[in-house]
Amino acid sequence: MKLFILEHCPHCKRARKWMEELYKENPLYKQIPIEIIDERKEEALASTYDYYYVPCFFDGDTKLHEGVASKEIIKKLFDNYLKGR
């Protein structure tokens, strides 16, 4: 899974905080490989993906969620990822 962020984006910071909370609540979520990509630091890679807003989650080339996320949305992404593996 890839997570595109901007370092100073408040929505990205919140999403990462919720991810940490979810890891504590369910250790299985830690098994999900997540590559966090700052789109400013890795512009070439970010430009190969079709999205406009961050945070943005992808599984392979499939966009899972784009824009402001809630803890519930992230939990659902994690649960769906684990079901599919």
ZIZI-V336216 format. One record per residue. N is the residue number from 1. RES is the residue in one letter. SS is DSSP state (H for helix, E for strand, L for the rest). PHI is phi in degrees with one decimal (NA if undefined). PSI is psi in whole degrees, 0 to 359 (NA if undefined). Layout:
# ZIZI-V336216
((N	RES	SS	PHI	PSI) (N	RES	SS	PHI	PSI))
This chain:
# ZIZI-V336216
((1	M	L	NA	144) (2	K	E	-116.9	142) (3	L	E	-125.2	113) (4	F	E	-89.5	132) (5	I	E	-137.9	172) (6	L	L	-121.7	135) (7	E	L	-53.2	319) (8	H	L	-100.0	9) (9	C	L	-73.2	122) (10	P	H	-64.0	327) (11	H	H	-69.7	324) (12	C	H	-68.3	318) (13	K	H	-61.8	318) (14	R	H	-64.4	318) (15	A	H	-61.1	317) (16	R	H	-67.7	326) (17	K	H	-64.6	316) (18	W	H	-65.3	324) (19	M	H	-59.8	316) (20	E	H	-62.3	318) (21	E	H	-61.7	317) (22	L	H	-65.9	324) (23	Y	H	-60.4	321) (24	K	H	-70.7	323) (25	E	H	-74.2	327) (26	N	L	-142.7	99) (27	P	H	-57.8	339) (28	L	H	-61.0	330) (29	Y	H	-62.3	333) (30	K	H	-65.3	340) (31	Q	H	-75.8	347) (32	I	L	-77.0	118) (33	P	L	-73.4	117) (34	I	L	-123.4	120) (35	E	E	-96.8	117) (36	I	E	-93.4	123) (37	I	E	-121.0	118) (38	D	E	-81.4	115) (39	E	L	-63.6	337) (40	R	L	-76.8	327) (41	K	L	-83.5	335) (42	E	L	-128.4	58) (43	E	H	-58.8	320) (44	A	H	-61.4	315) (45	L	H	-67.0	313) (46	A	H	-58.8	325) (47	S	L	-70.3	347) (48	T	L	-87.0	356) (49	Y	L	-109.2	146) (50	D	L	-94.9	93) (51	Y	L	-156.0	164) (52	Y	L	-124.0	320) (53	Y	L	-105.7	149) (54	V	L	-114.9	154) (55	P	L	-69.6	151) (56	C	E	-137.3	123) (57	F	E	-101.5	135) (58	F	E	-127.8	146) (59	D	E	-117.2	106) (60	G	L	65.1	235) (61	D	L	-97.7	3) (62	T	E	-92.3	120) (63	K	E	-74.1	126) (64	L	E	-97.9	323) (65	H	E	-162.3	140) (66	E	E	-133.3	132) (67	G	L	99.0	195) (68	V	L	-53.1	129) (69	A	L	-118.3	155) (70	S	L	-110.0	168) (71	K	H	-60.2	322) (72	E	H	-65.3	320) (73	I	H	-63.6	314) (74	I	H	-64.4	319) (75	K	H	-60.1	317) (76	K	H	-63.8	319) (77	L	H	-60.1	314) (78	F	H	-62.9	314) (79	D	H	-61.1	315) (80	N	H	-63.7	322) (81	Y	H	-62.7	314) (82	L	H	-66.1	324) (83	K	H	-65.9	326) (84	G	H	-80.6	353) (85	R	L	-101.6	NA))
